[in-house]
Amino acid sequence: MTGRTSILAAVGAALLFGASTPFAKQLTGDVSPVLLAGLMYLGSGIGLWTARIVRNRGFAASGLAEKEWPWLLGAIASGGVLGPLLLMMGLTHTSAADASLLLNLEAVLTALLAWVVFRENADRRIVLGMMFIVAGGLLLAWWQQSGAGQSSALGSFAVAGACLCWAVDNNLTRKVSASDAMFIAGTKGLVAGITNLVLALTLGAALPAWPRMVEAMSVGLAGYGISLVLFVVALRGLGSARTGAYFSTAPFIGAVIAIVGFHEPTSLMFWLAAMLMGAGVWLHLTERHEHTHMHEPLEHTHRHAHDEHHQHQHDFPWDGSEPHAHPHRHAPVTHRHAHFPDVHHQHSH
């Protein structure tokens, strides 16, 4: 997968997720936020699993290696279970304005974990770009939420904890991003959907009429499901920090759709946020990271073509079609070319 394709996937994920926000807002009048989140996640999981069964003409293996299951289970537990629970706890003790500002921590924490814990490379250009994007997100959240209420320390820590859970989720998902993106996103959707539905019903929420449920699940399929598939695809080619940076433009995309489609007002702050985010994305788009590097021996499974990183023989009948997927081994190789911290370039510097 080329860097351009990965960038398009990251932007597509942000576009779908950002677009889901103003549409979801139209559904919040008679549906509780927790129940709405559950229905949207469930629509994502059911839709993606249905599409996967149709694509594979039946149930098919996940494609995950045995050593990858702990990463996926950790991502689901962190992002699909603990994250939503902490967010709901935080929202009961904090204002909407403060919560919106705090949610911008996800991109920052994703990048910090990627750089500090998982040793993903970052140069000044990428760090500066991330700072511009986050600053734009903070301005946008401040503009969208006028009139902050009183927030307790418990509420703020809970929302920040939710952001940390999703940052852990993003980095753990990167570990399995070479596997079937539809399986990963569909499974996470089902678990998160069931968790949020149980939580909502436990808190006394009632299911809305079927038309409302279908609307919510349809928005979830696009904004949480297909968006997450594209996010996983982007993780393969860009790594966690860069994918998180592109994805953090989702609030801006959602605001544009709200302004154009639902005639919401704009302001100087909105255009200033747009300029900051645009500068950050430009810094990332114009990055060129190149140096001599060595690839360690690696065994995994993913769709690939026989490019410079996939020079292997097949021990099974092959009709020459590409791309194709099968378990394969990468021999050690040292070379130099422009690259991202993708699934084949997770080396130290």
N, C-alpha and C positions, 0 to 999 in steps of 0.2 A: 504494500500500500504506500502511495506517495504521500509526502508531507501535505501537498495541496488537498488531496482527498481527505486526509485526517482533519485538516483545518475546516473544510466544508462540513464534515460530520459534526465537529464541535459547534460550529455556528448554527447548523441545522438543529442540533439538540437545544441550544439556547433559544432559537426562534420558536420551536414548538412549545418549550416550557414557558417562555415569556408570553406567548400568545394564550396559553391556557389560563393565565392569571386574570385578565379582564373578563374572560368567558366564565371562569369559576365564580368571579365576583357577582355575576348576574344570578347565580344559583344560591347565594348565601342567605337570601331573605327568609326562606322557610326551612332551611336545612342547617343543622348545627355544624360548625367548622370541623369537629372531629369526625362526625358521620360523613360529611362531604369528602374529607380526605380518605376515609375508608372506602367509599364508593369509587373514587377516582383511582386509587391504587388497585382495587379489585377489578375494575374495568381494564386496567393495564395488564394485570396478570392473566385474566381470562382471555382477553383479546390476543395477547402474544402467544399463549399456550395453544389457542385454537389455530392461529396462523402457523405455528411450528408443526402441529400435527398434520395440517393440510399440506405444508411444504414437504414434510418427510413421508407423507402418505401413511401416517400412523405414528405411534410412540417410538422415539429413537433415543439412543443413549445420549447422555449429556455431553460427552466428549471431554469431560474434565478428568485429568489424571488424579490418582488417589491422593497425591501430595497437595493438590489444589483445592480439595474440598474444605479443609480448615479455613483457607482464605475466604471462600465464598460464604461459608456459614458465619464466619466472623463479620463479614460485610453485611449480611442479612440481619444478624443480631444487633449490630451497631446502628446501621442506617434505617432498617425496616422496623425495628422494635424499640430500642432505647431512644433513638432520635425523636420519633413522634411523641413518645411518652414524656420526655423531658420538655419538649416544646409545649405540649398541652399544659403541663405543670407550670411552666414559665408564663404562659399567656394568662393564667389565672392570678398572677401576682405582678404583672407588669403591663404598661400601657402598650397600645398598638404601635405608637411611634417608636418607643424604645425598643420593642421587639424587632421592628423592621430594620432599625439601625444595627442591632446586634446580629441579625441574620447575615449581614455582610461579612461576619467573621469566618463564615464557611470557606470562602475562597482563600482568605489569608491563612487559616489553619491547614487547609489542604496543601497549600504551597509549602508552608513551614515543615509539615510532616514529611512531605516528599523530599525536601532538601536536607533536613536534619536527620530524620530517622531512616528513610529509605534511600538516601544518598543519590538523589536525582540531581543532575547537574543544573546549575543556574549561573548566568552571567549578569553583569550590571544591566544590560539591556532588558532582560526578562524581568528582573526585580523591579526596575523602574516602570516597566509596562504594567506590572501587577499593581504597583502603587497608584498609578494613574487610574486604572480600572476600578480599584477599590474606592479611591477618592470620589470618582464619579458615582459609584453606587451609593456611597454615604450621602452625597448631595441629593441624589434622586430620592432616596428613602426619606430624607428630611423634608423634601418638597412635597412628596406624596402624603405624608402624615403630618398634618398641621395640628398643633395643639397637643402636646405631650402630657400624659397624666403622671400620677405618682407611681413609682415602681419600687418594689422592695429588692433588697440585695438577693434574696432567695430567688425571685423571679428572674433577675438578670443572670445569675449564675446558672439557672436551669436552661435558659435560652442559649447561653454560651456553651453549656454542656451539650445541647442538641447539635450545635454547629460543630463541636469537636467530634461527636459521634458520626456526623455526615462526612467530616474530613477523613476520619479513620475509614469509613465506608468507601470513599473515593479511592484511597490509596490501596486498600485491600482488594477492591474490584480490579484495580490495575494488574494485580498479580494473576488474575484469571482472565484478563481481557482478550487473550489469544483464543479462548474457547468460544463456543456458540453464544453470541451476544443475545440472541432471542431467548435462549434457555436462562441465561443469567438474569436478564431484565424481567422475564415472565415470572420466574421463581421469586424474585425480590418483590414483585408487585403483588403476588398472591399472599405472601407472608405479611407484608405491610398492610394490605387491604384487610385481611382477617383480623390482624392486631388492632387496627383503628376501629373497625366495626364493633368488635367485642368491647373495646373501651367505651365507644359512644353509647352502645346499648346499655352497658353497665351504669353509665352516668345518667340514664333515663331518656336518651334520645329515641325518637320513633322514626321508622322508615317512611320516607315520602312516597307519593304516588309513583306508579311504574314509569310514566313519561319522564318525571323528574329524575328518577334513578337512571334511566337510559341516557338522559342528557349528561348527567354527572359522569357516568362510566365511559361515555364516548369522549368527553373532554379529557378524562384520565388516560384513555388509551393513547391519545395523541400527545398530550402534554407530559405524562409520566412514563408511558410505555415506549412508544416509538422514539421519544426523546432520549430515554435511557439506553435504548439499543444504539442510537447514534453516539451517545456519550461513551459507551463501552468501546465502540469502533474507534472513536477518537483517542481513547486511552492507549490503544495498541500503538498508534503512530506518533503520539505527542507526549505521552507521560502524564502524570497527575497534575502537576503545577500548571503547565501550559493549557491543558484541557480545562482545568478549573478556571483559568483566567478568561478564556473565551466564553465559557458557560456563564461567568458572572455578569456578562452583558445582558442576560435574560431580563432583568428588571427594566432596563432601558427599552428593549424590544417590546415588552409588555406595555410600557408607558406610551410608546409610539402608537401601538394598536389601539389603546384606550383613547388617545387623542384623535386619531383619524377615524376609527370606527364608532366610538361612543361619544365623541365630541367633548371629551374632558378638557378643561383649561390647561394652558401651559404657562410657563414663566421663564424669566431669565435664568433661574437655577436649573431648569430642565436643559436649556441649551448649553449651559456651562458644564453640566454633567455629561452631556453628549460629546462635547469637545474633549473632556478628560478621558472618557472611555474610548473615543476614536483614536486619540493619541496613544493610549495603551495598546489597543489592538494593532495599530500601525507598527509600533515597536516590535511586537511579537511576529507580525507578518513579514517584516524585513530582517528578521534574525537569520544569521548564517553561522552555524556552529560547525567548524571543521577542524580536525586534527588527526594525527596518526593514532589509531586505537587498535586494541587486540580483542577479538571475540573469543571468549572462553567456550569450551565444548558445551552444547546445549541440546536437550531433547525436549520436544513439545509437539503439539498438534494445532494447526490452524490452516486456514485457506491461504495458499501462496502460489506464486508463479516461480519458475526457475530463473530467478535473477541472480545477482552477484552474491547474495546471502543464502541462496538455496541451490547449491551445486551438489546434488545427491542422486544416487541411483534408486530405482524402485525394485523391491523384491516381490512385486505382484504385477499382474497384467494391467497395463495402462494404455489408454487410447490416445494419449497426447493432449487431452483437453486441459486447459488452464483458465482460471485458477482452480486448484483442487485441494482437498484436505486429507491428511493422513499423518500418523506419527512419523517424525523424521528427526535426524540428528545433524547438528551443525558441527563441523570440524573446526578446530582452532584456525583463525585467520587474522592476519594483521594487514590493515590497509588504511587509506585516507580518503575521506569524502565527506560532504556536508550531510549531517544527520540530526535527528531529534532523539531524545531518550525513549525510543520505542521499545517494543518487546525484544529487539535484537541488539539494542545499544544501551544496556543497563550497566555500563562500566564506570569505574571511578576515574577521577582526573588527577 
